[in-house]
Amino acid sequence: MSGTMSVGRSEHPRFELGLNSFGEVATDGGRVLDDAETVRLLVEEARLAEAVGLDVFSVGEHYREGHNDSATPVLLAAIATATRRIGLGTSVTVLSTNDPVRLYQEFSTLDAVSGGRARIVLGRASATESFALFGYDLADYERLFEEKLDLFLRLEREERVTWSGTVRPPLTGQRLHPRMRPGGIPTWIGVGGSPDSVVRAARHGLPLMMAVIGGRPQRFARNVQLYLTALQRFGRPALPIGQHSLGLVADTDEEAVETWWRYWQPVVADLAAERGFYAPDRERYEAEVEDGALFVGSPETVARKIVRVARDLRLSRFDLKYDIMHLPRDARARTIELLGREVAPRVRELLAAGTVHA
């Protein structure tokens, strides 16, 4: 990988399938795992994800009760020592409240430890607890991200960096260590629907990762077209487009639907009270499973839904956010096994065949 445009290119020519975790606590025989057990479970699950042939294991960044993904580079480094092949990424790194210099050093170290498997998805944050925690003002939301993105990409793409801005001290001819590979690690922009974020990704020549967590995924087709048009306008080559969505895979549709509802409903009820979302009910839930953003079902059902969305949104990568608060660890493991052993090969078969039926 070399040159400016190498940053963020997909490492695999085939359609990629991966997993996202927010470090949410699991249960085991009805007992809630403690934080340390949950962290160790994620290492086990990443090892399983590699064993069943998945392409990427990604960890988010949150600072709230029940989530254990606040030290993402440390956790990914632990996973790196337990695996040999699987890509190690983020979903999403909150660049606005991280220091780009420190972030570069953490991920250059991760890339070295893992033998070149590090990836990163950068975002502005939908959950904003890190702003108060680290002393940032939400009024600076946009400026923080734009300046820090500029600096992070400069650090990835240039040997020595001279930079000045308003959000951190300036740099003068700074060369950081350990060095990343030439051009940096694959770097994506995570978006939740903002057209400005879509255009920003194209302007910087970065792949697009869309967080689709509610409603029909096809409503993002407008953003995909905006991204493709913007890439052309900025003189950029074609770049990967990915999707992050929630779900569970089980042996039957009925088992998957009932299991996910049992643990999804209380989480969404809490979010509804906190953020003013709709209160979850069974009818809305089943509509999300049938035609919305929840990828819940048997391997065949989930594979066909991924393929439909991949075609409609021109995806080259799909990541399933498989953990949700208190979901039993055996249900998490079964999702990983089925996603790798049955869903992934079926998705690639259907994409290669060029047809899929509802």
KENUGU-485529 format. One record per atom (N, C-alpha, C): x, y, z. Coordinates in steps of 0.05 Angstrom, whole numbers, plus 5000, padded with zeros to 4 digits. Example, Ala and Ser with C-alpha at 12.3 -4.5 7.8 and 13.67 -1.06 7.14 Angstrom:
2
526448865156;524649105156;526449345156;525749555142;527349795143;525850015157;
# end
This chain:
358
501749765000;500050005000;501850255000;501350434981;503050664980;501450894967;502251144974;500951374962;498551454978;497751704973;495551824988;492951664986;492351584962;489751454958;489651164968;491851064978;491750794989;490450785016;490151005030;488951005056;486050925053;485250715067;482450635068;481650435047;483450355029;482550155009;481949885023;479949745012;479349485022;481749295017;482249125037;484548945034;483848685020;481248625016;480448375004;478648434980;479148294957;477448344934;474648234937;474148044955;471547934958;469848104976;467148054975;465348184994;466048115022;466348305040;467248255067;464848245086;464948055105;463048045127;464548045153;463548205171;464948225197;462948255220;464148295243;462548325268;463348585281;461348715294;461748945311;460848885339;462448975359;461648955387;461949225400;460149275419;460349515436;461149435464;462049185467;462949095493;460649075513;458249005503;455948995521;456048735538;455348765563;455548535581;453648315573;454548065575;453047825568;452047695593;450347495590;449547325612;450447035606;450646885628;451446605625;449846445646;447846295636;446046145654;444446335672;443846565662;442246765677;443946955694;446546895697;448247065712;449447285694;449447535703;450647745687;453647745691;455147735669;458047735671;458948005681;461148005696;462348265705;463948375682;465048615686;466448755665;468848605655;470448495674;472848355666;472148105650;470147955658;469247725643;468347795616;467048025613;466048115587;468348175568;470448305579;472748365563;474048115553;474347925570;475647665562;473847515542;471147545545;469347415527;469747525498;470247785496;470647905470;473047785456;475147735471;477547605459;476847325449;475247175465;474446915457;472746925431;470847125430;469047145407;470647225382;472647395385;474247465362;475747225351;476747055369;478146815361;476146625346;473746605356;471646445342;471046565315;470746825314;470146965288;472346895267;474846895275;476946815257;476646525248;476146355268;475946065262;473745995242;471546145242;469346085224;469646245198;471846395194;472346515168;471446795164;470546945185;469747225181;472147405176;471647625163;473747805154;474748005174;472948115190;473548335208;472248305234;473648375256;472448395282;472948685292;470848835297;471049115304;469849165332;470949365345;470049435372;469549735372;467349815385;466550095386;468050255408;466850475416;467950645437;465650785451;465150695475;462950805491;463750845520;462251015533;462851085561;460351085578;458950865577;456450845592;456150565605;454350555624;453950305639;453350075621;454749845627;454249605612;455949575587;457549775580;459249755556;462149755566;463749585553;466549545562;468449585538;467949785521;469549835498;470950105499;471450205522;472550475525;475550495518;476950275520;479850265514;480250085489;479050175467;478950005443;481649915433;483750085431;486349985421;487549765438;487149795465;488249585483;486849325478;484149335476;482649085471;483348955445;483649125424;484449015398;487248895398;489049015414;491748905416;491648625429;489948595450;489548335462;488548135442;486548225426;485448045406;487547975385;489348165379;491448105359;493247875367;493747855393;495547645403;494147375403;491447375402;489847125403;489047035375;489647195354;488747135327;491147165308;490747085283;492947095263;492147225237;489547225230;488747305203;486647525203;484747525220;482347695219;483147985221;481748155205;482148445207;481148545234;482548755245;481848865271;481149155268;478649215273;477649485267;476149615290;475049845284;473449995304;470650065292;468850125311;466050175302;464550335323;464950585326;466650775313;468650885333;470950985324;472751135342;471851425342;471451535366;470351805368;472752005366;473352075341;475752245336;475552515350;473152615353;472752885364;473952915392;473852695408;474752715435;477352545440;478652465418;481252335419;483352535409;485852495418;487952655407;489052505382;489152635359;490152495335;492952385337;494652525351;497452425354;497452165369;496052165392;495951925408;494551695393;492451765379;490951565364;492751435342;494251605329;496151495309;498051295322;499151375345;501151195358;499850935367;497350955378;495950715387;495450525364;494550625341;493850455319;496250375302;498350525302;500850435289;502050205305;501750225331;502750005348;500949755344;498349795344;496549565338;497149435311;497649595291;498249495265;500849325265;502849425280;505349285283;504949015297;503549025320;503148785336;501548575320;499648665304;497848475290;498948395263;501248495255;502248425229;500748555206;499848805210;498548945188;495548905186;494248845208;491348785207;489549005217;490749235226;489149445238;487549605217;485149685226;483349855210;482150055230;480950265220;479650455238;477250585223;475050615237;472750775227;472551015245;472751255234;472651505249;469951635247;468951735270;466351865270;466152085290;463952235289;463552465306;462252395332;461052165334;459652055358;456652125357;455051915361;452251945366;451651955396;453151785411;453051805440;455251995449;454652195465;456452415469;457652425497;457552205512;458652205539;461652285540;463152225519;465952275520;466652575520;464852745511;465353035510;465753135539;463853095556;464053185584;466253035598;466552775593;468552615607;471352725602;471952815578;474652905571;474853205569;472753345577;472953635579;472553785552;470953675534;470453805509;467653925509;467254135493;464754275491;463154175467;460754095471;459153995448;458654215427;458954465435;458654685416;460754675395;463054535401;465254515382;465154255366;462854125366;462553855354;463753835326;462954015309;463754005281;466754085278;467554295291;470354395288;472354185299;471654065321;473453855332;473953635312;471853535300;472153315282;473653395257;472953625245;474253705220;477253745223;478053895244;480853945248;482453685255;481253525272;482653285281;482853085258;480853075241;480952895218;483152985199;483353245194;485553345177;488253275188;488653295215;491153235227;491752935225;489752765232;490152475232;490952385204;489652485184;490252395157;493052495148;493752735157;496452835151;498552655164;498052575188;499952395202;500252125188;497952025178;498051775163;499551795136;499152025123;499952045095;502652185091;503652315111;506052475108;508252365127;510752385118;512952285135;513452465159;513452725154;513752925175;511453125172;510353215195;507953375194;508453635208;507753855194;507554125206;504654205204;503454265227;500554305228;499854505250;497854665245;496854835267;493854855264;492454885287;489554905287;488755025314;486154985321;485055105345;484454905367;484754645361;483754445379;486054295394;488554345387;490854225401;493254385394;495554345409;497954485402;498954425374;500454605362;501454565335;503754355334;504254255310;506554075305;508454205285;510954165289;512954275270;514854055262;514653955238;516353755228;516353495244;514053425255;513953195274;513852935258;515452745267;515352465256;514852275279;512552135277;511651975299;512751685297;512751545320;513651265321;511751115340;511350855334;512350705311;511050805285;512350785263;511250865238;509150675228;507050785217;505050625202;506250535176;504950335163;505650265136;505250515118;506650535095;506350765078;503450815070;502551055073;499751125067;497851085090;498650955111;496950925134;495350665133;493750615155;492050385156;489350445142;487850245134;485250295122;483550455141;482650685131;481250885148;478550955135;476450915149;473750965139;472451195154;470451315142;468751515156;466151385162;465351395188;462751285196;460651505195;458351455183;456251655180;453651535190;451951705202;449351615210;447151725193;447851865171;445751975153;446252255145;448152395157;448752675150;449952705122;448652855104;449852895077;452653025079;453053205098;455653335101;457853135107;457252935124;459152735130;459852555106;457852505089;458252355065;460152505046;459652755042;461352915025;464152935036;464352965063;466952975075;468652725070;467352495071;468752245065;469852245037;468252335018;469152344990;471352544987;471152774999;473152984996;475852895006;475952735027;478452635038;479352375025;477652265008;478452014995;478351775013;476151765029;475951545049;473451385044;473551125048;471150955045;469051035065;466550955059;464151035074;463050795089;462750825115;461350625132;458850745143;456550635134;453950735142;452750585165;452050725187;450750595209;447750605204;446650375198;443750355192;442550195215;441250335234;440250205258;437150225260;435850345241;432950365242;431850435214;429550335207;428250395182;429450225159;428350255135;429250105112;432050195105;433950015102;436650095094;436750235067;434750165050;434750285023;434350585023;433550695046;433250995047;435951125046;438150975050;440851085049;441851095020;440251005001;441051004973;441751284964;440351484974;440851764967;443651844976;444451755000;447151815009;449251674993;448651424984;450551284968;451051434941;448851524929;449051664904;450551924908;450052064930;451452314937;454452254940;455152044952;457951964956;459351914930;458051754913;459151684887;459551934869;457552114870;457752364855;460052534866;460252554892;462352714905;465152604899;465452344899;468052224892;468852314864;466952304845;467652394818;468452694818;466852854832;467353144833;470153204844;470953054864;473553104877;475852954863;475252814841;477252674826;478352424840;476652294857;477452064872;476651804857;478151594861;477351334849;475051214865;473850994854;471750854869;472950744895;471350764916;472250674943;470050504955;470750334974;468850154987;466650305002;464250175002;461950265018;461150035036;460850085062;460049885081;457549955096;456449755109;454049805126;454449655153;453649795174;453649685201;450749665210;449749435217;447049395227;446949195250;444749185264;444449005287;443048755279;443548535294;442048295289;443148045302;441747825297;442347575309;441647355290;443347145288;442846915271;442446675289;440346525284;439846285299;439046065279;438645825289;438045595271;435445625256;433445765268;430845805255;430146105257;428346195239;427346465241;425946515267;424346325276;422746355300;424546395325;426646235327;428446255350;429846525349;430746605326;432146865324;430447095332;427947105321;426147325326;425447345355;424847115368;424047125396;426347195414;428747085408;431047145425;431847435423;431947545399;432847825396;430748015409;428247965405;426148125417;426448145448;427047925460;427247915489;429348105500;431548145485;433748315495;433848585481;432848605457;432748855442;430649045454;428348945462;426049105471;426849285495;428049175516;428749345539;430849555532;432749485514;434849685506;433549915492;431749855473;430550065457;428550225474;427250095493;425450245512;427050455527;429450375537;431050575551;431950795533;432750735508;433550935489;431251125482;428851005480;426451165474;426051375495;426351295520;425951485542;428151695543;430551615536;432851795537;432951995514;432251895490;432652055465;430052135451;427852035460;425352105447;424751935423;425851695421;425251505400;422451395404;421351255384;418851115387;419150895408;417050855424;417050635443;416850375427;418550175434;418549925418;416049765423;414849675402;412649485404;413049255385;411549045388;412048805372;411648845342;409649005336;409049045307;411349195294;412349405306;414549555295;417049385293;417449225314;419749045314;419648845291;417448725287;417248525265;417548665238;416648915235;417049055210;420049115206;421549175227;424449215225;425848955217;424848735227;426048475220;425448405191;422948455182;422048385156;423348555134;423448815138;424248995116;425949225126;426749225151;428149455163;431049385168;432049505190;434949505195;435849275213;434049105222;434848885239;435248635222;437648515224;438248275208;438048045227;435647945230;434947745250;433547505236;434647275239;433347045227;435246805224;434346615209;436046375202;438246465183;440246295179;442346365160;441346445132;439446295122;438446355095;437046625094;435446675114;433946935116;435847165117;437847145135;439747365139;441447405114;442347185102;443947205078;442447345055;439947275051;438447395029;437947695034;437547765059;437148045066;439648205062;441948095069;444448225065;444948265035;444448065019;444848094990;443048304978;440548314986;438748514975;439748794981;440648835006;441649105014;444249165000;445948954998;448548994985;448249094956;446348984943;445849064915;444649344914;442649394931;441349654930;443149884938;445049834956;446750044966;449650024956;450149834938;452849804926;454949754947;454349574966;456149514988;458349324979;460649354992;462749154990;463449045017;462049135038;462549025065;460049055081;459548855098;457248865117;458248765144;457848925165;458548855192;456048825209;455848605224;453548555241;454248615270;452748795282;453048855310;451448645326;452948455337;451748205347;451248205377;452448395392;452048385421;450048595429;448348525448;446448715459;446048645488;445448835504;445548805533;444248545543;445848385558;444848145572;444147915553;444747935527;444347705510;446147475519;445047235522;446647005531;449046955514;451246875526;453646835511;453446605491;451746415496;451446195476;449946295452;448046485455;446746605432;448646775415;450446915429;452447075415;454346885399;455146665412;456946485399;455646355374;453046285377;451646155355;451446345331;450946605337;450846805316;453446815301;455646815315;458346825303;458746585285;458246345296;458646095281;457046095256;454446155258;452746145234;453346365214;454146595224;454846815205;457246735188;459246615201;461646535186;461346285169;460046085181;460045825167;457745795147;455545945151;453245915133;452446165118;452346395133;451446645120;453446745100;455946765109;458046875091;458246735064;458546465064;458746325038;456246355022;453946355035;451446385020;451146665008;452046875022;452047145011;453747154986;456147044988;457947064965;456846894941;455546674947;454346514926;452146664912;450446794927;448246944915;449247194900;451247324911;452247554896;453547474870;455047244871;456347154847;454247064826;452046944835;449946854817;448347084805;448347314819;446947544808;443947554812;442847354827;440047364832;439447294861;437347404872;436347324898;433347374899;431947184911;429047204912;428247254941;426147404944;425147474971;424147224985;
# end
